């Protein structure tokens, strides 16, 4: 039994009852009134945990032993699970992961009165529960080692050597296996690889190491449906290609194109959505801040004559926008849309807005602003599992202009 007068220290073993998950996908309990984040737990379990870090406002811990197990607990497939922390949910049955992600979206939705009646659909599962990622950046530890490759534990900040990551695709793992213990002199390595094209990119240039593969490429080729895209090392691109294609199909249905009007693809990256939807509208305008992504987009979509690119921050581009927009795609980074973007959208009043987000918190905040003046309606939100075995959630929603 835990005593209220006990002074706890790091590495102590403590028995706790798990209450729920927090927004970071960690199970939570409390110890003498202080919240405890638990790596590797599931709500309703009774577990023995090891205290990893004790802060004034919280404690971070890891499951040492399961005393009373959840019916949804499974054996994690990765031997580095919990030591690595890149995955939070490998110990949870995949079907239950999908349910949990829907519940997280509902919880965020219910924080806003105007959104509380919006339907949340079932989470769209990923065909591949493992080996789905086409990109990762690895840390290299050269001090007192031959150049070990791995990740940094998010809780302890300790280096964890990784010779195979079960989230990475075949191409990345084959390169990772070859460079392991042979990266002295480097601090990081970025690997991108496509299962569809077999193209890959490794940065920085490792020519002095005489590996069997090339490195230092400026870009690699990724295929979405029947189109190939140049993707430079600094350019953003979705990591789960199969699920990206599902998002595109869902988006096409939601937007319900009629062949007319202008589509603006904001935060466009290389312009995947804009290019694939270009046949269904008269004109496409892609807005992107990254110069490398703009160059990639122009190279990839040079055959499409109704696309133009604007290299600016979305908030600056839309502020100057005066032409009519029929369809608008908002696919912002995790922090969500800049407030000036939302103000501009409410001024321009596109007929349909497709919002795609990798963070339910920022998404619901932005949706609440867009519906606040009763200009737009939202029927439903669809969670999409772009990132199996992790807490991360992608969501898609369509906003329809009222009183058209």
C-alpha positions in Angstrom: 0.0 0.0 0.0 1.2 3.5 -0.8 1.5 5.9 2.1 0.6 9.6 1.8 3.7 10.4 3.9 6.1 8.4 1.8 8.8 10.4 0.0 9.2 8.8 -3.4 12.4 8.9 -5.5 13.3 7.9 -9.0 13.4 4.1 -9.6 11.0 3.3 -6.8 8.4 0.6 -7.5 4.8 1.6 -6.8 1.5 -0.1 -7.3 -1.2 2.0 -9.1 -4.7 1.7 -10.5 -4.9 3.2 -14.0 -7.8 5.6 -14.6 -7.7 6.8 -18.2 -5.5 8.1 -21.0 -4.3 11.6 -21.3 -3.9 13.6 -24.6 -0.3 12.2 -25.0 -1.7 8.7 -25.2 -0.2 7.7 -21.8 -2.3 6.0 -19.2 -2.7 8.1 -16.0 -3.1 7.6 -12.3 -2.1 9.6 -9.3 0.2 9.2 -6.3 -0.4 11.3 -3.2 -2.5 13.7 -5.3 0.2 14.1 -8.0 -0.7 12.9 -11.6 1.4 10.0 -12.8 1.9 9.3 -16.5 2.4 5.6 -17.2 4.2 4.2 -20.2 2.7 0.8 -21.2 -0.5 0.9 -19.2 -4.2 0.5 -20.2 -7.1 2.1 -18.3 -8.7 -0.2 -15.6 -5.5 -2.1 -15.1 -3.7 -2.5 -11.8 0.1 -2.3 -12.4 3.4 -2.0 -10.6 5.3 0.9 -12.1 8.9 2.2 -11.9 9.2 5.9 -11.3 11.4 7.4 -14.0 11.2 11.1 -13.5 9.7 13.1 -10.6 8.7 16.7 -11.4 7.0 19.3 -9.2 3.7 18.9 -11.1 3.8 15.3 -12.3 5.6 11.9 -12.3 6.6 9.9 -15.3 6.7 6.1 -14.9 6.8 2.8 -16.8 5.0 -0.4 -16.2 7.2 -2.9 -14.5 4.6 -5.6 -13.9 0.9 -6.0 -14.7 -1.0 -7.2 -11.7 -4.6 -7.0 -13.2 -4.6 -7.1 -17.0 -6.9 -5.4 -19.4 -8.8 -7.6 -21.9 -7.3 -5.4 -24.6 -3.6 -6.1 -23.7 -1.5 -7.9 -26.3 2.2 -8.7 -26.5 4.1 -5.9 -28.1 5.8 -7.1 -31.3 8.9 -4.9 -30.8 11.6 -5.8 -28.3 12.4 -2.1 -27.9 8.8 -1.1 -27.0 8.7 1.2 -24.0 12.5 1.5 -24.1 12.2 3.5 -27.3 8.9 5.4 -26.8 8.4 6.0 -30.5 5.3 3.8 -30.2 2.9 4.3 -27.3 0.3 1.6 -28.0 1.9 -1.6 -29.3 0.6 -3.3 -26.1 -3.0 -2.5 -27.1 -5.2 -4.7 -29.4 -5.4 -2.8 -32.8 -9.2 -2.8 -32.9 -9.2 -1.2 -29.5 -6.6 1.4 -30.7 -9.2 2.5 -33.3 -11.9 2.8 -30.7 -9.6 4.9 -28.4 -8.7 7.2 -31.2 -12.4 7.9 -31.9 -13.0 8.5 -28.2 -10.2 11.0 -28.1 -11.7 12.9 -31.1 -15.2 12.9 -29.4 -13.7 14.2 -26.1 -12.1 17.1 -27.9 -15.2 17.8 -29.9 -17.4 18.0 -26.8 -15.3 20.8 -25.4 -17.0 23.1 -27.9 -20.8 23.6 -27.7 -21.2 24.3 -31.4 -19.4 21.1 -32.3 -20.8 18.8 -29.7 -23.5 17.4 -32.0 -21.2 16.6 -34.9 -21.1 12.9 -35.7 -17.7 11.2 -35.3 -17.4 8.2 -37.7 -15.5 5.1 -36.8 -11.7 5.3 -37.2 -10.6 4.1 -40.7 -8.0 1.4 -40.0 -4.7 1.1 -41.7 -4.2 -1.9 -43.9 -0.6 -2.1 -42.6 -0.4 -2.1 -38.8 3.4 -2.2 -39.0 6.1 -1.2 -41.6 4.0 1.7 -43.0 6.4 4.6 -42.6 8.4 6.0 -45.6 10.5 8.4 -43.6 12.4 8.7 -40.4 15.3 10.7 -38.9 17.6 8.7 -36.7 20.1 9.9 -34.0 23.7 8.7 -34.2 25.8 8.2 -31.1 29.5 8.3 -31.9 31.0 9.0 -28.5 32.7 5.8 -27.3 31.0 3.8 -30.0 31.5 2.9 -33.7 28.5 5.1 -34.6 25.3 3.5 -33.2 22.0 4.5 -34.8 18.7 4.9 -32.9 16.2 7.1 -31.2 16.1 9.3 -28.1 13.7 8.1 -25.3 11.2 11.0 -24.9 10.9 10.5 -21.1 14.5 9.8 -20.0 16.3 11.5 -23.0 18.5 8.4 -23.2 19.8 7.0 -26.5 18.2 3.7 -27.6 20.0 1.7 -30.3 17.6 0.5 -33.0 18.7 -2.0 -35.7 15.2 -2.5 -37.0 12.1 -0.3 -36.5 8.8 -2.1 -37.0 7.1 1.1 -38.1 9.5 1.6 -41.0 9.1 0.1 -44.4 11.4 -2.5 -46.0 13.6 0.0 -47.8 14.4 2.0 -44.6 15.1 -1.0 -42.5 17.4 -2.5 -45.0 19.5 0.7 -45.0 19.3 1.0 -41.2 20.6 -2.5 -40.8 23.6 -1.8 -43.0 24.6 1.5 -41.4 24.2 0.3 -37.8 27.5 0.5 -35.8 29.2 2.2 -38.7 28.2 5.9 -38.5 31.0 7.4 -36.4 31.6 11.0 -37.3 27.9 11.8 -37.9 25.1 13.0 -35.5 22.0 12.3 -37.5 20.8 10.5 -40.6 17.5 10.9 -42.5 16.2 8.1 -44.6 13.2 8.2 -47.0 12.1 5.3 -49.1 9.2 4.3 -51.3 7.7 0.8 -51.4 6.0 1.7 -54.6 9.0 3.1 -56.6 11.9 1.5 -54.7 13.4 5.0 -54.8 15.1 6.3 -51.7 17.0 9.2 -50.2 19.7 9.2 -47.5 21.1 12.4 -46.0 23.8 13.4 -45.3 26.1 12.0 -48.0 27.8 8.9 -46.6 30.1 8.3 -49.5 33.2 8.0 -47.3 31.7 5.0 -45.6 31.5 2.9 -48.8 28.1 1.4 -48.2 26.4 -0.7 -50.9 23.7 2.0 -51.5 24.0 5.6 -52.8 23.5 8.5 -50.4 23.3 12.3 -50.5 20.4 12.3 -53.0 18.6 15.6 -53.4 15.2 13.9 -53.7 13.4 10.6 -54.1 10.3 9.5 -56.0 7.0 8.6 -54.3 3.9 7.4 -56.1 0.3 8.2 -55.2 -2.1 6.3 -57.4 -0.6 6.8 -60.9 1.3 10.0 -60.3 4.9 10.2 -59.1 6.2 13.1 -57.0 9.7 14.5 -56.5 10.3 14.8 -52.7 13.3 16.7 -51.5 15.0 16.0 -48.2 13.5 19.1 -46.5 10.0 18.8 -48.0 7.1 17.5 -46.1 5.3 14.4 -47.3 2.9 12.0 -45.6 4.5 9.0 -44.2 1.7 6.4 -44.7 1.1 6.2 -48.4 -1.8 3.7 -48.4 -3.7 5.8 -45.9 -2.9 8.9 -47.8 -4.7 7.4 -50.8 -7.7 6.6 -48.6 -7.8 10.2 -47.4 -7.7 11.4 -51.0 -10.6 9.1 -51.9 -12.6 10.3 -48.9 -11.8 13.9 -49.7 -13.0 13.5 -53.3 -16.3 12.2 -52.2 -16.8 14.9 -49.5 -15.9 17.8 -51.9 -18.3 16.4 -54.6 -16.7 18.3 -57.5 -18.9 19.5 -60.3 -16.2 20.4 -62.8 -16.3 24.1 -62.2 -14.6 26.8 -60.0 -11.3 27.2 -58.4 -9.7 24.9 -55.8 -7.2 26.3 -53.4 -4.8 23.7 -51.8 -3.5 25.5 -48.7 -0.4 24.2 -46.9 -0.1 22.2 -50.1 3.4 20.7 -49.8 4.2 19.4 -53.3 0.6 19.7 -54.2 -0.7 16.1 -54.0 -4.3 17.0 -53.4 -4.3 19.9 -55.9 -2.7 17.7 -58.7 -5.0 14.7 -58.1 -8.1 16.9 -58.1 -7.1 19.1 -61.0 -9.3 17.2 -63.5 -12.4 18.0 -61.5 -12.1 21.8 -61.4 -11.2 24.7 -63.7 -8.2 26.0 -61.8 -6.0 24.9 -58.9 -3.9 27.2 -56.7 -1.4 25.6 -54.4 -0.1 27.7 -51.4 3.1 26.6 -49.7 5.8 28.3 -47.7 8.6 25.8 -48.4 10.7 26.7 -51.4 11.9 23.1 -51.8 8.3 21.8 -51.8 7.3 24.4 -54.5 10.2 23.2 -56.7 9.2 19.6 -56.1 5.6 20.4 -57.0 6.4 22.2 -60.2 8.7 19.3 -61.3 6.1 16.7 -60.4 3.0 18.5 -61.9 4.5 20.2 -64.9 2.1 18.3 -67.2 -0.9 19.9 -65.5 -1.8 23.2 -67.1 -4.4 24.5 -64.7 -2.2 24.5 -61.6 -0.3 27.5 -60.2 1.9 27.7 -57.1 2.2 30.6 -54.6 5.2 30.5 -52.3 4.0 32.3 -49.2 2.7 31.5 -45.8 -0.9 30.6 -46.1 -2.0 33.5 -43.8 -0.2 36.0 -46.0 -1.5 34.5 -49.3 -5.1 34.4 -48.3 -5.0 37.8 -46.8 -4.3 39.2 -50.3 -6.8 36.8 -52.0 -9.6 38.5 -53.8 -10.8 35.9 -56.4 -13.7 33.5 -55.7 -12.8 30.1 -54.2 -15.2 27.3 -54.7 -13.2 24.6 -52.9 -10.6 25.1 -50.1 -8.4 22.4 -48.6 -6.8 23.3 -45.3 -4.1 20.8 -44.3 -2.1 22.7 -41.7 0.8 21.5 -39.5 0.2 20.1 -36.0 -0.2 23.6 -34.5 -3.2 24.2 -36.7 -4.2 27.3 -38.8 -2.9 30.7 -38.0 -5.8 32.9 -36.8 -5.3 35.2 -39.9 -6.0 32.2 -42.1 -9.4 31.6 -40.4 -10.3 35.3 -40.6 -9.5 35.3 -44.3 -11.5 32.1 -44.9 -14.5 33.7 -43.3 -14.1 36.7 -45.5 -13.7 34.7 -48.7 -16.4 32.2 -47.9 -15.5 29.2 -50.0 -18.4 26.9 -50.9 -16.8 23.9 -49.4 -13.8 23.6 -47.0 -12.0 20.3 -46.5 -10.0 20.3 -43.3 -7.3 17.7 -42.7 -5.5 17.6 -39.3 -3.0 15.5 -37.5 -4.0 17.0 -34.1 -7.6 16.9 -32.8 -6.9 19.6 -30.3 -5.9 22.3 -32.8 -8.5 21.0 -35.3 -11.5 21.4 -33.0 -10.2 24.9 -32.0 -10.1 25.9 -35.7 -13.4 24.3 -36.6 -15.1 26.1 -33.7 -13.8 29.5 -35.0 -15.0 28.7 -38.6 -18.6 27.8 -37.4 -18.8 30.5 -34.8 -20.7 33.0 -37.1 -23.0 30.3 -38.3 -21.6 30.5 -41.9 -20.7 26.8 -42.1 -22.1 23.5 -41.1 -20.3 20.3 -40.3 -22.0 16.9 -40.6 -19.3 14.6 -39.5 -15.6 14.1 -38.8 -13.7 10.9 -39.8 -10.6 9.8 -37.8 -8.1 8.0 -40.0 -5.4 5.9 -38.5 -2.3 7.2 -40.3 0.0 6.2 -37.5 -0.8 2.7 -36.1 0.7 1.7 -32.7 1.0 5.4 -31.7 -1.4 7.9 -30.1 -1.4 10.2 -33.2 -4.6 10.7 -35.1 -5.4 12.2 -38.5 -8.9 13.6 -39.1 -10.9 14.7 -42.1 -14.0 17.0 -42.0 -16.0 18.9 -44.6 -17.5 22.3 -44.0 -20.4 23.4 -46.2 -21.3 27.1 -46.6 -24.9 27.8 -45.4 -27.5 29.8 -47.2 -25.9 29.5 -50.7 
